């Protein structure tokens, strides 16, 4: 039987190296691979890949990704202290019973961090 074990988004970046550095410096991801047109960052079991240069202005980006975490309160406190939490999406429990908040990266991509309720899965995610 096949088991699906991960999904890895590939998101646009105007400058792949600068995007990877931002994820390293602001979100504490490790830079795994960099080349002019492709990059990879990783934190725990979460990997994000970048392609570029995208030519997409940050204000024109419609890219959104979701990252499941455990310990969302600590993460929110850390990112709030850095001033990088999206002003329109602070930490709240959504109607689908996930606690989540979002960060906008330097390229206008929206990264939503979410945590299911203790001991369960909500909203088809987890």
HUMOPE-V577208 format. One record per residue. N is the residue number from 1. RES is the residue in three letters. SS is DSSP state (H for helix, E for strand, L for the rest). D_FIRST is the distance of its C-alpha to the first C-alpha in Angstrom with 2 decimals. Layout:
BEGIN
<<N,RES,SS,D_FIRST> <N,RES,SS,D_FIRST>>
END
This chain:
BEGIN
<<1,UNK,L,0.00> <2,UNK,L,3.81> <3,UNK,L,6.53> <4,UNK,L,9.95> <5,UNK,L,12.59> <6,UNK,L,15.87> <7,UNK,L,18.16> <8,UNK,L,21.37> <9,UNK,E,24.39> <10,UNK,E,27.01> <11,UNK,E,30.33> <12,UNK,E,33.83> <13,UNK,L,36.52> <14,UNK,L,40.13> <15,UNK,L,40.28> <16,UNK,H,37.05> <17,UNK,H,38.79> <18,UNK,H,40.63> <19,UNK,H,37.49> <20,UNK,H,35.72> <21,UNK,H,38.92> <22,UNK,H,39.03> <23,UNK,H,35.50> <24,UNK,H,36.55> <25,UNK,H,39.92> <26,UNK,H,39.18> <27,UNK,H,35.56> <28,UNK,L,35.36> <29,UNK,L,32.45> <30,UNK,E,32.61> <31,UNK,E,33.28> <32,UNK,E,30.72> <33,UNK,E,31.84> <34,UNK,E,34.77> <35,UNK,E,36.14> <36,UNK,L,38.43> <37,UNK,L,35.80> <38,UNK,E,32.61> <39,UNK,E,31.95> <40,UNK,E,29.34> <41,UNK,E,29.91> <42,UNK,E,27.82> <43,UNK,E,28.42> <44,UNK,L,26.04> <45,UNK,L,22.50> <46,UNK,E,24.06> <47,UNK,E,24.73> <48,UNK,E,26.89> <49,UNK,E,27.84> <50,UNK,E,31.18> <51,UNK,E,32.56> <52,UNK,L,36.23> <53,UNK,L,39.03> <54,UNK,L,38.06> <55,UNK,L,41.56> <56,UNK,L,40.43> <57,UNK,L,43.04> <58,UNK,H,41.71> <59,UNK,H,43.32> <60,UNK,H,41.57> <61,UNK,L,38.00> <62,UNK,L,35.56> <63,UNK,L,32.57> <64,UNK,E,30.84> <65,UNK,E,27.92> <66,UNK,E,26.61> <67,UNK,E,25.91> <68,UNK,E,24.64> <69,UNK,L,26.74> <70,UNK,L,27.82> <71,UNK,L,31.62> <72,UNK,H,32.60> <73,UNK,H,36.20> <74,UNK,H,36.87> <75,UNK,H,35.36> <76,UNK,H,37.46> <77,UNK,H,40.56> <78,UNK,H,40.01> <79,UNK,H,39.55> <80,UNK,H,42.33> <81,UNK,H,44.62> <82,UNK,L,44.00> <83,UNK,L,44.82> <84,UNK,L,41.65> <85,UNK,E,40.22> <86,UNK,L,40.50> <87,UNK,L,43.60> <88,UNK,L,42.01> <89,UNK,L,38.87> <90,UNK,L,39.71> <91,UNK,L,37.48> <92,UNK,E,37.08> <93,UNK,E,34.76> <94,UNK,L,33.64> <95,UNK,L,33.55> <96,UNK,L,29.72> <97,UNK,L,30.24> <98,UNK,E,29.29> <99,UNK,E,31.97> <100,UNK,E,32.36> <101,UNK,E,34.87> <102,UNK,E,35.14> <103,UNK,E,36.70> <104,UNK,E,37.99> <105,UNK,L,37.75> <106,UNK,L,40.54> <107,UNK,L,39.13> <108,UNK,L,38.87> <109,UNK,L,35.09> <110,UNK,E,34.29> <111,UNK,E,31.95> <112,UNK,E,31.07> <113,UNK,E,30.04> <114,UNK,E,28.53> <115,UNK,E,27.72> <116,UNK,E,26.22> <117,UNK,L,28.39> <118,UNK,L,28.36> <119,UNK,L,25.51> <120,UNK,L,23.80> <121,UNK,L,22.29> <122,UNK,E,24.60> <123,UNK,L,24.70> <124,UNK,L,20.98> <125,UNK,E,21.06> <126,UNK,L,20.47>>
END
